[in-house]
């Protein structure tokens, strides 16, 4: 397999992953980003912890999550536990952000062809 074939394969896999994300994002309430992964989930528990010598780390537990990873054969995961010393970002998905605006631009008039 040439490097060009490999790049084409990876681009196709990433496009397929994006399409899957677009199809499932409406099923979830939270986006969770760690230094290694991107998750969609409906249940997330983020707990700051510290080691015996005072270093801070985070423990993130998620249930029924979807993982952005094109190399995983199954992206739906029942339970996820992440322990990290890096930043963790948790955002609530606003369902209104997922809805497409009306074809008339919200003016209330008839749909344009």
C-alpha positions as CSV (number, residue, x, y, z in Angstrom):
1,X,0.0,0.0,0.0
2,X,1.5,3.3,-1.0
3,X,1.5,6.4,1.3
4,X,-1.0,8.0,-1.1
5,X,-3.4,5.0,-0.7
6,X,-2.9,5.2,3.1
7,X,-3.8,8.9,3.2
8,X,-6.8,8.3,1.0
9,X,-8.0,5.5,3.3
10,X,-7.5,7.6,6.5
11,X,-9.4,10.5,4.9
12,X,-12.3,8.2,4.0
13,X,-12.3,6.8,7.5
14,X,-12.3,10.2,9.1
15,X,-15.2,11.3,6.8
16,X,-17.1,8.2,7.8
17,X,-16.4,8.9,11.5
18,X,-17.7,12.5,11.1
19,X,-20.9,11.3,9.5
20,X,-21.4,8.8,12.3
21,X,-20.8,11.7,14.8
22,X,-23.3,13.9,13.0
23,X,-25.9,11.0,13.2
24,X,-25.5,10.3,16.9
25,X,-24.7,13.7,18.5
26,X,-28.4,14.4,19.1
27,X,-28.7,11.3,21.3
28,X,-26.3,12.8,23.9
29,X,-26.2,15.6,26.5
30,X,-22.5,16.1,27.1
31,X,-19.3,16.5,25.1
32,X,-16.2,15.4,27.1
33,X,-12.7,16.2,25.8
34,X,-9.5,14.8,27.3
35,X,-6.0,15.0,26.0
36,X,-6.4,11.7,24.1
37,X,-10.1,11.3,23.3
38,X,-13.4,13.1,22.5
39,X,-16.6,11.5,24.0
40,X,-20.3,12.0,23.7
41,X,-22.3,10.9,26.8
42,X,-25.4,11.4,28.8
43,X,-23.9,10.7,32.2
44,X,-20.5,12.2,33.3
45,X,-18.9,12.5,36.7
46,X,-15.7,14.6,36.9
47,X,-13.8,14.4,40.2
48,X,-10.6,16.3,41.0
49,X,-8.2,14.2,43.0
50,X,-4.8,14.7,44.5
51,X,-1.8,12.4,45.0
52,X,0.0,11.9,48.3
53,X,2.6,14.5,47.2
54,X,-0.1,17.0,46.3
55,X,-0.3,16.7,42.6
56,X,-3.7,17.3,41.1
57,X,-5.4,14.9,38.7
58,X,-8.9,14.2,37.4
59,X,-11.0,11.1,37.4
60,X,-13.8,11.1,34.8
61,X,-16.4,8.4,34.7
62,X,-18.9,8.1,31.9
63,X,-21.8,5.7,31.1
64,X,-23.1,4.9,27.7
65,X,-20.6,6.9,25.7
66,X,-19.7,7.3,22.1
67,X,-15.9,7.7,21.4
68,X,-14.4,9.7,18.5
69,X,-11.7,7.2,17.4
70,X,-11.6,6.0,13.8
71,X,-9.4,2.9,14.8
72,X,-12.0,1.5,17.2
73,X,-14.2,-1.3,15.7
74,X,-17.0,-0.3,18.2
75,X,-17.4,3.3,19.2
76,X,-20.3,2.8,21.7
77,X,-18.9,2.0,25.2
78,X,-21.0,1.1,28.2
79,X,-18.6,2.4,30.9
80,X,-15.5,4.7,30.5
81,X,-13.1,5.7,33.3
82,X,-10.3,8.2,32.5
83,X,-7.6,9.2,34.9
84,X,-5.5,12.2,33.7
85,X,-3.2,14.9,34.9
86,X,-4.2,17.0,31.9
87,X,-7.1,19.3,31.3
88,X,-10.6,17.9,30.9
89,X,-13.4,19.9,29.2
90,X,-17.0,19.0,29.8
91,X,-19.7,20.9,27.9
92,X,-23.5,20.4,27.9
93,X,-24.9,20.1,24.4
94,X,-27.6,22.7,23.7
95,X,-30.2,20.8,21.7
96,X,-31.2,24.1,20.0
97,X,-27.7,24.2,18.5
98,X,-28.3,20.9,16.8
99,X,-31.5,22.0,15.0
100,X,-31.3,23.3,11.5
101,X,-32.7,26.8,11.0
102,X,-35.9,27.1,9.0
103,X,-35.4,27.4,5.2
104,X,-36.9,30.9,5.3
105,X,-34.2,32.1,7.8
106,X,-36.7,32.3,10.6
107,X,-38.9,35.0,9.0
108,X,-42.0,32.9,9.2
109,X,-42.7,33.1,5.5
110,X,-43.1,30.3,3.0
111,X,-40.2,27.9,2.3
112,X,-38.0,28.9,-0.6
113,X,-37.6,26.3,-3.4
